[in-house]
């Protein structure tokens, strides 16, 4: 855990992200609808829970920042200090861009990110910014707000992700295109501009084998291509866009809907984490099935 967390009986500060969370991961006790989740956060602020009046529902990237893909039930870093973590779904403040009557949630049992109807009931885990300069989480990209029925609404005082603008601004320009590659200044990663060099869906091991062949042949002039980890894949997602959920539809070529990551699921090791790029969901795929595509990456990052 590397002394990542410190706190008291009511709050936990994440020194890696600059965020403060309630130590009790289920302060509302029961699942709430999306609107009820916001109402609950307003009630925390009205009574200055733990001495603060700026609690809110975390955006998707903030909630995802807590996740560890090496742990399950809960999918949190080993030795974490939180209490009453429910190994199920937690609401984020981020609406699904393609289906705005749905919002993103994170499954704290296994780390899946998916969307649910806003009238559904999930858990609430309040957060606040403790140290803005310390933060390492970038903004989600979402710039509009939607009510529980999916109707566009004024962002003012909604505490939705697009209202709070939490996170570091994206670099400008964010991407640099060089021949066959695209470097993302936000993550420090370099992606192959052709987002489907295999030309077909492949099984997980076949994707790894294809990477090996690309390196032997110095594809695009490099011999250090690899399969990206799931957090690296997710970093490409623009949650204000869809079909695909990327910052630009013209930046990359041959973009597909489903991508393998190098990250194996700890729930069931025959599965690996995958990015569903139509909306930006994070799920899993069965490794032997040729149902996902390969998007090579190189360089440092997460």
JOCORZI-V677629 format. One record per residue. N is the residue number from 1. PHI is phi as a letter, one per 30 degrees, with the letter a starting at -180 (999 if undefined). NEAR is the number of other C-alpha atoms within 10 Angstrom. D_CENTER is the distance of its C-alpha to the mean C-alpha in Angstrom with 1 decimal. Layout:
n->N phi->PHI near->NEAR d_center->D_CENTER
n->N phi->PHI near->NEAR d_center->D_CENTER
//
This chain:
n->1 phi->999 near->8 d_center->20.0
n->2 phi->h near->6 d_center->22.0
n->3 phi->h near->10 d_center->22.8
n->4 phi->d near->12 d_center->19.3
n->5 phi->c near->17 d_center->20.0
n->6 phi->b near->13 d_center->23.2
n->7 phi->a near->15 d_center->24.4
n->8 phi->b near->11 d_center->27.1
n->9 phi->d near->11 d_center->27.9
n->10 phi->c near->14 d_center->25.7
n->11 phi->b near->20 d_center->22.7
n->12 phi->b near->20 d_center->20.6
n->13 phi->c near->22 d_center->19.6
n->14 phi->c near->22 d_center->16.8
n->15 phi->d near->17 d_center->18.7
n->16 phi->d near->15 d_center->15.9
n->17 phi->c near->23 d_center->13.8
n->18 phi->i near->18 d_center->16.8
n->19 phi->c near->23 d_center->15.6
n->20 phi->c near->21 d_center->18.0
n->21 phi->c near->22 d_center->17.3
n->22 phi->d near->23 d_center->20.0
n->23 phi->d near->21 d_center->21.3
n->24 phi->d near->19 d_center->21.9
n->25 phi->d near->19 d_center->18.7
n->26 phi->b near->19 d_center->20.6
n->27 phi->d near->18 d_center->22.8
n->28 phi->d near->16 d_center->23.4
n->29 phi->i near->12 d_center->24.6
n->30 phi->b near->11 d_center->23.9
n->31 phi->d near->17 d_center->21.3
n->32 phi->b near->21 d_center->21.5
n->33 phi->d near->18 d_center->20.9
n->34 phi->d near->26 d_center->18.4
n->35 phi->d near->14 d_center->21.5
n->36 phi->d near->17 d_center->22.8
n->37 phi->d near->24 d_center->19.7
n->38 phi->d near->21 d_center->20.2
n->39 phi->d near->14 d_center->23.9
n->40 phi->d near->20 d_center->23.4
n->41 phi->d near->23 d_center->21.6
n->42 phi->e near->19 d_center->24.5
n->43 phi->d near->14 d_center->26.9
n->44 phi->d near->21 d_center->25.4
n->45 phi->d near->17 d_center->25.9
n->46 phi->d near->13 d_center->29.4
n->47 phi->c near->11 d_center->30.5
n->48 phi->h near->13 d_center->28.8
n->49 phi->e near->16 d_center->26.9
n->50 phi->h near->14 d_center->27.3
n->51 phi->j near->10 d_center->29.0
n->52 phi->b near->12 d_center->26.2
n->53 phi->b near->16 d_center->26.0
n->54 phi->b near->18 d_center->22.6
n->55 phi->d near->25 d_center->20.3
n->56 phi->a near->28 d_center->17.6
n->57 phi->d near->26 d_center->14.8
n->58 phi->d near->27 d_center->11.5
n->59 phi->d near->27 d_center->9.1
n->60 phi->d near->23 d_center->5.7
n->61 phi->d near->22 d_center->4.5
n->62 phi->d near->22 d_center->7.7
n->63 phi->d near->22 d_center->7.5
n->64 phi->d near->22 d_center->4.8
n->65 phi->d near->16 d_center->7.3
n->66 phi->d near->16 d_center->10.0
n->67 phi->d near->22 d_center->9.2
n->68 phi->c near->16 d_center->11.8
n->69 phi->d near->20 d_center->12.2
n->70 phi->c near->16 d_center->15.9
n->71 phi->b near->18 d_center->16.6
n->72 phi->b near->19 d_center->16.9
n->73 phi->h near->15 d_center->18.4
n->74 phi->c near->19 d_center->16.6
n->75 phi->d near->23 d_center->13.7
n->76 phi->b near->24 d_center->14.2
n->77 phi->e near->16 d_center->15.9
n->78 phi->e near->12 d_center->19.5
n->79 phi->i near->10 d_center->21.9
n->80 phi->e near->15 d_center->19.5
n->81 phi->c near->15 d_center->21.7
n->82 phi->d near->19 d_center->20.2
n->83 phi->b near->14 d_center->22.4
n->84 phi->h near->11 d_center->22.3
n->85 phi->d near->19 d_center->18.8
n->86 phi->d near->18 d_center->18.8
n->87 phi->d near->17 d_center->17.5
n->88 phi->b near->18 d_center->16.1
n->89 phi->d near->23 d_center->14.1
n->90 phi->b near->25 d_center->12.9
n->91 phi->d near->31 d_center->12.7
n->92 phi->c near->29 d_center->10.4
n->93 phi->d near->27 d_center->12.4
n->94 phi->c near->27 d_center->10.6
n->95 phi->d near->31 d_center->12.9
n->96 phi->d near->25 d_center->12.5
n->97 phi->d near->25 d_center->14.3
n->98 phi->d near->16 d_center->16.5
n->99 phi->b near->14 d_center->17.4
n->100 phi->d near->20 d_center->17.6
n->101 phi->d near->20 d_center->19.3
n->102 phi->b near->24 d_center->16.0
n->103 phi->b near->25 d_center->12.9
n->104 phi->d near->24 d_center->9.5
n->105 phi->b near->27 d_center->9.7
n->106 phi->c near->25 d_center->8.5
n->107 phi->d near->23 d_center->11.4
n->108 phi->d near->25 d_center->12.6
n->109 phi->d near->19 d_center->15.2
n->110 phi->b near->24 d_center->13.5
n->111 phi->j near->30 d_center->9.6
n->112 phi->d near->22 d_center->9.4
n->113 phi->c near->21 d_center->7.1
n->114 phi->b near->19 d_center->9.9
n->115 phi->c near->22 d_center->12.0
n->116 phi->b near->19 d_center->15.2
n->117 phi->e near->19 d_center->18.3
n->118 phi->d near->23 d_center->18.6
n->119 phi->d near->16 d_center->21.9
n->120 phi->d near->14 d_center->20.5
n->121 phi->c near->19 d_center->20.3
n->122 phi->b near->22 d_center->17.5
n->123 phi->d near->26 d_center->17.4
n->124 phi->b near->29 d_center->16.8
n->125 phi->b near->23 d_center->15.8
n->126 phi->d near->27 d_center->17.0
n->127 phi->b near->22 d_center->15.9
n->128 phi->b near->19 d_center->17.7
n->129 phi->d near->21 d_center->17.8
n->130 phi->c near->17 d_center->20.4
n->131 phi->b near->14 d_center->20.5
n->132 phi->d near->14 d_center->19.1
n->133 phi->d near->11 d_center->20.6
n->134 phi->d near->15 d_center->19.0
n->135 phi->d near->18 d_center->15.5
n->136 phi->c near->16 d_center->13.2
n->137 phi->c near->19 d_center->10.0
n->138 phi->d near->19 d_center->10.4
n->139 phi->d near->21 d_center->10.7
n->140 phi->d near->24 d_center->8.6
n->141 phi->j near->19 d_center->11.8
n->142 phi->d near->20 d_center->12.9
n->143 phi->b near->15 d_center->16.6
n->144 phi->b near->17 d_center->18.2
n->145 phi->c near->23 d_center->18.6
n->146 phi->b near->22 d_center->19.6
n->147 phi->d near->19 d_center->21.5
n->148 phi->d near->18 d_center->21.4
n->149 phi->c near->12 d_center->23.4
n->150 phi->i near->18 d_center->21.2
n->151 phi->d near->10 d_center->23.7
n->152 phi->d near->13 d_center->23.0
n->153 phi->b near->11 d_center->24.0
n->154 phi->d near->11 d_center->24.6
n->155 phi->d near->17 d_center->21.8
n->156 phi->e near->11 d_center->24.3
n->157 phi->i near->8 d_center->23.9
n->158 phi->d near->18 d_center->21.3
n->159 phi->i near->21 d_center->18.7
n->160 phi->d near->25 d_center->16.1
n->161 phi->e near->27 d_center->13.2
n->162 phi->d near->23 d_center->15.4
n->163 phi->d near->17 d_center->18.3
n->164 phi->d near->16 d_center->17.2
n->165 phi->h near->17 d_center->15.6
n->166 phi->d near->21 d_center->13.9
n->167 phi->j near->22 d_center->12.8
n->168 phi->d near->16 d_center->14.6
n->169 phi->d near->13 d_center->15.9
n->170 phi->d near->14 d_center->15.2
n->171 phi->d near->12 d_center->18.3
n->172 phi->b near->8 d_center->21.0
n->173 phi->d near->9 d_center->21.6
n->174 phi->d near->12 d_center->18.2
n->175 phi->c near->17 d_center->19.4
n->176 phi->b near->13 d_center->22.7
n->177 phi->c near->15 d_center->24.3
n->178 phi->b near->11 d_center->26.9
n->179 phi->h near->9 d_center->28.7
n->180 phi->c near->14 d_center->26.6
n->181 phi->b near->19 d_center->23.5
n->182 phi->b near->19 d_center->20.8
n->183 phi->c near->20 d_center->19.7
n->184 phi->c near->19 d_center->16.6
n->185 phi->d near->15 d_center->17.8
n->186 phi->d near->18 d_center->14.5
n->187 phi->c near->18 d_center->13.5
n->188 phi->i near->14 d_center->17.1
n->189 phi->c near->19 d_center->16.6
n->190 phi->c near->22 d_center->19.1
n->191 phi->c near->23 d_center->18.4
n->192 phi->d near->23 d_center->21.2
n->193 phi->d near->23 d_center->22.0
n->194 phi->d near->18 d_center->23.0
n->195 phi->d near->20 d_center->19.9
n->196 phi->b near->19 d_center->22.1
n->197 phi->d near->18 d_center->24.8
n->198 phi->d near->17 d_center->25.8
n->199 phi->i near->11 d_center->26.8
n->200 phi->a near->12 d_center->25.9
n->201 phi->d near->19 d_center->23.5
n->202 phi->b near->21 d_center->24.1
n->203 phi->d near->19 d_center->23.8
n->204 phi->d near->27 d_center->21.6
n->205 phi->d near->14 d_center->24.7
n->206 phi->d near->17 d_center->26.0
n->207 phi->d near->25 d_center->22.9
n->208 phi->d near->19 d_center->23.6
n->209 phi->d near->12 d_center->27.3
n->210 phi->d near->19 d_center->26.7
n->211 phi->e near->24 d_center->24.8
n->212 phi->e near->17 d_center->27.9
n->213 phi->d near->14 d_center->30.2
n->214 phi->d near->21 d_center->28.5
n->215 phi->d near->17 d_center->28.9
n->216 phi->d near->13 d_center->32.5
n->217 phi->c near->12 d_center->33.1
n->218 phi->h near->13 d_center->31.3
n->219 phi->e near->16 d_center->29.3
n->220 phi->h near->14 d_center->29.0
n->221 phi->j near->11 d_center->30.8
n->222 phi->b near->12 d_center->28.5
n->223 phi->b near->16 d_center->28.7
n->224 phi->b near->16 d_center->25.5
n->225 phi->d near->23 d_center->23.0
n->226 phi->a near->22 d_center->20.6
n->227 phi->d near->23 d_center->17.9
n->228 phi->d near->22 d_center->14.5
n->229 phi->d near->18 d_center->12.4
n->230 phi->d near->22 d_center->9.2
n->231 phi->d near->21 d_center->7.2
n->232 phi->d near->18 d_center->9.6
n->233 phi->e near->23 d_center->9.3
n->234 phi->d near->20 d_center->5.6
n->235 phi->d near->19 d_center->7.1
n->236 phi->d near->17 d_center->9.6
n->237 phi->d near->23 d_center->8.1
n->238 phi->c near->21 d_center->10.1
n->239 phi->d near->25 d_center->9.4
n->240 phi->c near->20 d_center->13.1
n->241 phi->b near->21 d_center->14.2
n->242 phi->a near->19 d_center->14.7
n->243 phi->h near->15 d_center->17.0
n->244 phi->c near->19 d_center->15.4
n->245 phi->d near->23 d_center->12.2
n->246 phi->b near->23 d_center->13.2
n->247 phi->d near->17 d_center->14.8
n->248 phi->b near->11 d_center->18.1
n->249 phi->d near->13 d_center->19.7
n->250 phi->c near->9 d_center->22.4
n->251 phi->d near->14 d_center->20.8
n->252 phi->c near->18 d_center->20.5
n->253 phi->c near->14 d_center->22.9
n->254 phi->h near->11 d_center->22.9
n->255 phi->d near->21 d_center->19.2
n->256 phi->c near->19 d_center->18.7
n->257 phi->d near->15 d_center->16.6
n->258 phi->b near->21 d_center->15.6
n->259 phi->b near->28 d_center->14.9
n->260 phi->d near->31 d_center->15.5
n->261 phi->c near->28 d_center->13.8
n->262 phi->d near->20 d_center->16.0
n->263 phi->c near->19 d_center->14.3
n->264 phi->d near->20 d_center->16.7
n->265 phi->d near->23 d_center->15.9
n->266 phi->d near->17 d_center->17.8
n->267 phi->d near->17 d_center->18.7
n->268 phi->a near->10 d_center->20.7
n->269 phi->d near->11 d_center->21.1
n->270 phi->d near->14 d_center->22.5
n->271 phi->c near->19 d_center->19.0
n->272 phi->b near->21 d_center->16.2
n->273 phi->d near->25 d_center->12.5
n->274 phi->b near->28 d_center->12.1
n->275 phi->c near->25 d_center->10.1
n->276 phi->c near->24 d_center->11.8
n->277 phi->d near->23 d_center->12.0
n->278 phi->e near->18 d_center->14.3
n->279 phi->c near->24 d_center->11.7
n->280 phi->j near->29 d_center->8.4
n->281 phi->d near->23 d_center->8.2
n->282 phi->c near->22 d_center->7.6
n->283 phi->b near->20 d_center->11.1
n->284 phi->b near->21 d_center->14.2
n->285 phi->b near->23 d_center->17.4
n->286 phi->d near->18 d_center->20.9
n->287 phi->e near->21 d_center->21.8
n->288 phi->d near->13 d_center->25.3
n->289 phi->d near->14 d_center->24.6
n->290 phi->d near->16 d_center->24.5
n->291 phi->c near->16 d_center->22.0
n->292 phi->b near->24 d_center->19.2
n->293 phi->c near->26 d_center->19.5
n->294 phi->c near->28 d_center->19.4
n->295 phi->b near->26 d_center->17.8
n->296 phi->d near->26 d_center->19.3
n->297 phi->b near->24 d_center->18.1
n->298 phi->b near->19 d_center->20.1
n->299 phi->j near->13 d_center->20.2
n->300 phi->d near->10 d_center->18.5
n->301 phi->l near->15 d_center->15.0
n->302 phi->d near->10 d_center->12.7
//
